[in-house]
Amino acid sequence: MPRAVREQQMLDAAVRIFGQRGYRAASMDDIAELAGVSKPLVYLYLNSKEELFGACIRREAAALVDAVRDGVSAAGGDSADRQLWAGLRAFFGHTAERPDGWAVLHGQARTQGEPFAAEVAAMRAEVVAFVTSLVVAAAREAHGDPSLPEREVAGLAQALVGAAESMADWANADASVSAKEAAATLMNFAWVGLGGMLEGRGWVSA
């Protein structure tokens, strides 16, 4: 079997074990057994538990970012709200299809210190930047101002990504919640609020 294929099998097994048992409770013996290989072979390919975990993070992060970008790209030249909807559908669809991968990214990597947390932070920054570009485009169009500064809406993108992360945890914990339902819930919550802000109807404290 080609090395690349064998390595992906090991990563598949590792993501499942790390996602379901947690980084500290996961053992290389269990990962090797699930992958159908010997433990020495896992070490030969990936050197250590730490390097294996890092490889899992990088693979799952890249897959998530690619899924969101592909979802938005499929919306083509649609309006900003349709592109955002496509991105949310892609995000929740991906996290539902790969719950162990999401658990590794959002539940495990962040709590294990450096360099794992940094890997996830880099992935999140990429997603936030991408969402920011969508919100900026919508805001500039709504205001008829192509020079509207990005910083005016950057916080909205951060809030939207944070909400999506929390909702992915909720949806994955409740089998009755579909990816489409989760996306629609967040879209309704976010876009109604965004719509008001884009039209200059922001909340004002007393």
Secondary structure, DSSP 4 states (H G I P E B T S, - for coil): --HHHHHHHHHHHHHHHHHHH-TTT--HHHHHHHHTS-HHHHHHHH-SHHHHHHHHHHHHHHHHHHHHHHHHHHTTT--HHHHHHHHHHHHHHHHHH-HHHHIIIIIIGGGS-TTHHHHHHHHHHHHHHHHHHHHHHHHHHHHT-TT--THHHHHHHHHHHHHHHHHHHHHHH-TTS-HHHHHHHHHHHHHHHHHHHHTT------
